[in-house]
Structures are given as C-alpha cells and as structure tokens.
C-alpha cells in the first residue's frame, strides 16, 4: 500500500516538473499580450478612450510629466493640470479639444462674446465648451486658462457651477477669489442661515482663510460656540486670523464685552461683522462703496434715508440702482415718500420741469400711481422714461416700464401707443418652448423628429422616414427648405437611410457654408468652432434664426461630430410648437 502511494506521488512530481515551465511561459505571454494590446489601443485611438472614460470629480494629472498629444506623438514635459466641471466626452469633445487653437483666437472670441447678451442656448453651449476638462490652447498657461473659466463663472453669477467647480478642482490659481465670491454671494442675500447651510457642502480638503472665518461665524450663528472656539484657535495657530476678526469673534463668543465701533470695509465679511456687532449701526454708502456692500445693505434694509428731500443722497441711490448695486424697488419706494402738495400733483404735467430732476421723477411717478384711465397712465409712463433717459438712468426704469405695460395689457393700450409699447415690453424667453405639434406634411416638422425630442426607437423612426418621404414625394409642388435639408443631413449622419431619389448634395448646393468656418474643421478646431457658433446664435434662440443659418450650423456640427450640441439646436429650431 505504501509502495503504491509512493508511486502515485512520484508520478505527480514528474508531471508537475514537466509542465511547470510551460505554465510559466504561458502566464508570461498572457501579461505580455495584454501590455502590447493596451499600448496599441492607446497609440491608435486616444480620443475614443477619452470618450469611454468618465472624468472623475478631481481630474488632474499628479505627475511630474505633462502628456501632450500632437501629430500622434507624446511629449513629456512639465506637470499637466486640467480644470473644469464636465467630462469633455459628454459633449463629444476630448481633453485635447483646444490643442489646435491659438490662445489669441480664444481670447478674441471670448472678448466678442462678452459684449453679447447671450440667449439660453448660446449660454449653454458656451458653458459646455468652456467648462469641459481640457488642456489650454497653444500659447496659454494653465493659470490663464483657469482664470478664464472662473472669471466667466463669477461674471455670470453661476453659483451652482462655482460650487461644482470647487468640489472637482481642489487646488488652482485664483481659488481664494472663487471662495470669497461664493461666501459673499450668500452674505449679500442677508440670509445667513441659508448661507451657512450652503457653505457646508465644501468638504474639509478645501482650505481657505476667508472660508474658514465664515465657517467660524456660522458655528456661532448656530450656537456651536465651543466648536467655533476650536476652529478659531486653529486659525490663529496657522497665522490666518487678524486683529479685527479676533476682536469681533471674541465679542460674539462672550470672551469680551467690548468691540471696536469702527466699520471695516476691507471685505464684505468684515463689513457684515461690523453691522451685526455695532449697536445702532449706521452707514452711508457712497460712489466708492463696493458693489457687494451695496447689495448687502439693500437686502438687509440698512439703507436709510433720514431726509427724503435730500436730492443729492437720493441721486446717489439712483446711480447705484442704475449700476445694479441696489434694487430698483428701493428708488420707487423713496419716490412715494416725497411729499408734494395737492396743486403740484394736479398740475404735474405742466410744472414737473420746475423741479430738480430727482423731484421731477418722483412727482410724475406719483401722478402715474394716482391716474385711473389708461391713456393717462401710458402718458406718464413714457414721460417718466424720458426723464430717466435724460440723466442716463434708463436701467432703473426699463424693467418697471415693461412690467407696468404688461399689467395694463397690450390689448388694452390705445392704438397710437401700441407699437411703442410693444417695443418696450421685454420678451420673456422661457425654457419651455411649448408642446410639439407634429405635421407630417412638412418634413422638418414631421414625426421623424421624435427621435431627437422623445428618443423614439430607431426602427420606428426609419419606418416614419420611409412613409413620410413617400407621402411628400407625391406632392410635386413640395419645396425642400433649408430646415428640411438640416434634418436630412442629420439623419444621414446618424445612420438612417434616405430614399435614393433624394439627392442631398444637389439640394444643399444652394446653401453655402462659410469657408472660414469649414477651414476650422480641417484644422480640427472643434472647440473653437463651437465658440464661433455661440457668436452666430448670439442673443437669439435657434428657432429665431433664419432657415439658411440653421442649416449651416447643423451641417457644421454634423461635420464635427458634436452631436449633443447639434441636438440642442435642432430641438429648438425645427419643431412646430403650440
């Protein structure tokens, strides 16, 4: 029995010795093959990998080498950093989306765009392009590129996006500016409770002295004084506190019973602490007062007019309202407090010119409020408009004029004033464009576009294409519009089959695409071309553009493969809505 066991053991040992090298070689070959395959994929299809890879919340290359892909080669240089909010693949871009663009071209385009009052669609496209994680264009440093991004966020009051930017980008040039803006935005609303709740989203990895100071105050505000004291001690150890802040926090903590009565305007947090710690706080803003302080004073009802007949003081407030520092409502509330005798009000139309400009506006405004018939109301509204425009204060009244005309109702306005009133009423551009009504007699309004609006099944859409093209083909008088061609070009791009009797190239020959834009496609400047489209759409929504412009925009987007942005344009431009 022992002999048999020994023989069995010997056979197993010999078998193992013979096959061990083979197994080892096979294992080595597997790893070698995987490595070679991975290298091959990386070299041949970098962009595709980027599309399939989700950019993580803190996407940055923490390496001493910067990877730049140019003409199929990889250069290792300095540390590479990318900043943004969106995965570039989400909008059909890639991390090298600016690699073929010169910095000067980007700067010039953004400078032009800054002068345009962009529509919602234009803003959305700009946001998608500018805030995608990517390397900077040629000739631009990481610092300048991130500054472009954060300046746009701040200038456009994109608070939610700023919060996301801070979450996804831990360290960057200008971070303190962003954090201070976020804190100040909450303070200017004079709603500290909500501000303290919102600021909690920022995790402990983000360290900034201004933010830490606000957190300390929030702990005191929420009656967590022991925690506030610990955080204050830590801030002092790091030499990030200062004499003024220590004085105010010690007073709020009850450590001291006295505090300085000097108002500190160095920043909004200091000013706010001054306002909540000084008894009978009284502050008179001036032209030199910072805009954020004006907004806080307005929101906290701290702007006081001791003498409503002080025309100089009221005029300063009018100028502040014109610059967006205080609400327009404050100005008209003051106008209502100015006292006029009954004779002045009765003869306002004839005597307003004898008053100083501020008093004249107040008199006419009160007369408008007292008027009962529509003709009189309209007359005094337009007179007020002239008085505001005369002093360059039209910004104070334009929205009020629009609102008052809307309250009266354009249908109730006499014919002689109707055209002017229509021009003054501000068009409200709603995000909801209305319910789509399909019309199968017109190609670009037909059920085919359900694929883009309702994400209809491809097979059903192809059946609709066959049916509707056949139906339209029977109408010998049917004319294929530029919008129709935009849809045809898109369907072909998305792999659908179009009837053979439709010669898309021949039909589109009459609709030229600007050559300067086509050249950007050849140079693979997709991101820059998207900015050009932002400039073209401008302050309009796509449905407000002429058909030829809609065609060449969608044609360019199809050529670039920017499908998500193209769909955004199509959904606005093509359907019939009710």
Steps between C-alpha positions, in 0.01 A plus 500: 500500500781738589676410173193589297472832678865572435460415129197731479692781668799448265278521191343827622844646571632415151183640340534826689868543408428445131206743473613777740722683242222481245249651740750772593565586135130507432445740790777729381357502147157600630633804686722590207206484260283712727771762531557511124127517434455785750789692344359451153156625599649806670707591197228449239184624664569748778192710432270198511642397836430848630138469391464168678669620817300694759687802629509467875416779738858605552649448156860611495829340419708491820817423318827673428435438131243670280354293222432687178382320189600674180516339154486154656802556726513526878715768660584481868552845642395683815216412737168499316183628663151517363211686659128495438162357591399277209645187344589620147367175352157592634482765227702310237829678572824361640764619742709643212205698361700828496834356385465639144377843607716804567455680829449834323203360305333375817555831680358699206192276471420522872546877487240523222263261676522705819332790317201285396194445718501126435182296470455195721611261224809710425588511869453124533735429207762745631476339843544150354805605298675721753446282808601164355822358643772569245853621442538871415545621141842570351667799661285503814611395848297280736460803727351722229272223375352430842463875553288522183275229639452645849460857371218381274335316791518805726399757237194291413405427862515122447484412870408132454778449247746679729408254775561210261826654383627517859398141562680368193811719502678502833792730429520765230620854443233746614324259736480759779317734262243231421445406864463864603247558220297200618502617862421860402209388281339342805563805717362746241166319523492579874384143559780369719312187600475384140855616431636291786305197378633537146859551604503163677519324164869595477695212652794526737757458223433856382700736718455873465530763774195699383287187490624386842411836651148476361470146636600623845228766489247240381583279799432794732182581305383141558595519869797262470740727681736231630561376143546857384762558769695189394496605135603854596795368704609291201474800269715704739762226518524514121537881513191539280292710738539875560440759771161617369359149459628391844336804658161432339498126569610548862209740543253257339636210709460706817872494574498880504215745562636776278576525128626769269235731356709564189334370183737280298443507122803293399271217389132410530548258791670769706226748411232248593666430837509874559128528427398225745727603787467880506199633688284740298704422190481788255686513170465733206621342173669709232619460142818337635305236693553148363215349301463199732465732802227693320315172432527388862376837629206478260410140591533570875293821477793699639476783247328778686385835371471734795387784277298408190555853374876445481520495119876442496464187712209369294692562179789290634254217559359543148850463357558191717175346370605575142824308565314203652625566854156541656154397389288733289218447746690700762501806272126491434427442869694821572311686226173413675628652826579842351226748592327718240199724553172437323555780247835349395339163441207645306727704272790249487504483118547877474734575792731195532770690307525757779626235743846348529537181297455258792194684630356520147521123463338450840217740416423336165516152657248599768279648230515170311393312813206735552384484137199281427448496125737305274586794274628703797697207640667439164579870458673528840689173454661625180564841656681323784702306245617828344596640841708193590665489160590869523726423800632171360296299751290295255616178669303602809173530311512262201383194695241701693363641173477154348324358806249785520414475129454125540268557797289736291501245217609571145150424379367787717753758383365762255607451139715815495722361781485129412805477275722688745366292790574175317859612451536579870353179637784262566460162335514225760694206360372191676697181521189306407447564130152350502348168401609357164233463234607260225410582141581219254437727201824688574814291535676690782176511704409136444501205741853421385634751752357294787838327495661822631219626720357182651792261433278286281614148404723496188294236320181700547675814380625324186142393425389861546777613265389256227133593543535877521751533213263292287208725598692820428631355172143486369475876536672630186482856629685419822809714553781372722582788733833561673347363821404182312857468378628545855290202603607291197868570567451403865317177418780394265756582767312282749495201265142510374413413139357768274313412175730480197306766311604761761829653387613670820818644347313655211235650725755640745715656226289816517576542871861597544691446824749783573848393387673648803297267722566198278873568529474461879366148448800416283727626777305290756414805706170359624488691828584832335239437229242438773585847637448643152154344499431668836587832335270423204200399711572788739201644678249300294362156565554258207130512403540875445777456241435498126482151338829539310689576822339203673612279209864601498523484884365143510714409198814620681403320820438179304837533329671549837311216663370730775175307529383620842531866408342432159198336666461801729479725193266269307253458787459877512514577128291236319178402680168678475396592854175607657 
